[in-house]
């Protein structure tokens, strides 16, 4: 009887220990699974791309971690929600103007937009979903700006009949059709560089990008005929847009 009772006691005391061990193993597997999932990283390039309408667009997404499965491309315009524009997978076919290629190892996915239109402008994100728990992993985003026609710049003044009553004369430089991030607006007053205040840019409903920069001059400086100009580089510094104005003349020059 004593031996049978000892065996029964050992069996009963062993059950909590086995349960504790199994629970620890489950937690460890869950931790390792979560750690594996967290290693998926998506890197997009280029960060910003500005192109005229009709130009082909190519956006790339580099995948580190889980490479198998589809890549989803989303577009966001302003503060609106995201729209799914294309689902890329092995040997996927073009859908309208959108197509994609995935490298053999699954580490690189590209999105191509043929005959780009102004309404293609927006922020593009590549997304991967884990095959088990469907967790979504987003890339860092690529900003696409498609312009209608050539970029333009205008230097605007208040109505001439209102200026005599002003102590300071505000000037506004309006730039349309360029990406503002790498190309700051520069001001010059009678040969001297001047700091202006420039906004972060606005993506308009028609897809064009508008940047506004302004300065204000003492009225006396304006009356003396100061020549004021604003300028901005266009697409990697290939060309420079500029406009100027002076109280001594009523026209603008670009």
Secondary structure as GFF3:
##gff-version 3
##sequence-region A 1 254
A	DSSP	alpha_helix	2	37	.	.	.	ID=ss1
A	DSSP	beta_strand	41	45	.	.	.	ID=ss2
A	DSSP	beta_strand	48	52	.	.	.	ID=ss3
A	DSSP	beta_strand	57	64	.	.	.	ID=ss4
A	DSSP	beta_strand	71	76	.	.	.	ID=ss5
A	DSSP	beta_strand	82	88	.	.	.	ID=ss6
A	DSSP	beta_strand	98	102	.	.	.	ID=ss7
A	DSSP	beta_strand	108	113	.	.	.	ID=ss8
A	DSSP	three_ten_helix	118	120	.	.	.	ID=ss9
A	DSSP	beta_strand	122	129	.	.	.	ID=ss10
A	DSSP	beta_strand	136	138	.	.	.	ID=ss11
A	DSSP	beta_strand	142	147	.	.	.	ID=ss12
A	DSSP	beta_strand	152	157	.	.	.	ID=ss13
A	DSSP	alpha_helix	160	163	.	.	.	ID=ss14
A	DSSP	beta_strand	168	176	.	.	.	ID=ss15
A	DSSP	beta_strand	186	189	.	.	.	ID=ss16
A	DSSP	beta_strand	192	194	.	.	.	ID=ss17
A	DSSP	beta_strand	197	198	.	.	.	ID=ss18
A	DSSP	beta_strand	202	203	.	.	.	ID=ss19
A	DSSP	beta_strand	209	218	.	.	.	ID=ss20
A	DSSP	alpha_helix	219	223	.	.	.	ID=ss21
A	DSSP	beta_strand	227	234	.	.	.	ID=ss22
A	DSSP	beta_strand	239	246	.	.	.	ID=ss23
A	DSSP	beta_strand	249	253	.	.	.	ID=ss24
###
